[in-house]
């Protein structure tokens, strides 16, 4: 019996670590400019992967390829676009329609089998049931973003892509948004998000994918990035505070010529 329990626990851990989505050797060119240079990564069930990097690093290009909006010039993505939810930075909502009307409209567009049941589920998941009859244009930016995410979840994707999800939100709205996103990850949804907010990436990203000039420079935890900076500082590279993640991030870029 004990052996069966241990074997089941190992199987559970293995399933949790199984890659839900993989990108392999992704290349994207815009004329003579190379936006992605052979980027590879994977993300696991229920994982929050933060895609970070300076402006022009290739973050949005990577997410748009994963979402199927753009095709890579080279490389592959393991999942079809229909299995991936895509939430752009700007909320794609009809401001004059109510919350429920927006959800119902997009559920029809997604071809959801039971529209009414799905709308009720999304209202419950976003905790906006009491605002169901309010026009979207009257809601706060944080609540609009939650509806935007709910629309991305209508098809129940295994992977959710968020491009700068907290941009323009005040601290309280950001906190509530991330509570919502953390709940999604806790339920097994793999969340890949891009952000310019380095502290946000450190706080919520279980793993960081650092891009610069279209190249993958780092893939690992915030702690591992600190340790990489400390090692190179000890070897005579540019020093940075081991306690300040933003300083460590900037130092890591400098150490690699960015």
Secondary structure, 3 states (H helix, E strand, C coil): CHHHHHHHHHHHHHHHHCEEEEEEEEEEEECCEEEEEEEEEEEECCCEEEEECCCCCCHHHHHHHHCCCCCCCEEEECCCHHHEEEECCCCCCCCCCEHHHHHHHHHHHHCCCCHHHHHHHHHHHHCCHHHCCCEHHHCCHHHHHHHHHHHHCCCCCCEEEEECCCCCCCHHHHHHHHHHHHHHHHCCCEEEEECCCHHHHHHHCCEEEEEECCEEEEEECHHHHHHHHHHHHHCCCCCCCCCCHHHHHHHHHHHCCC
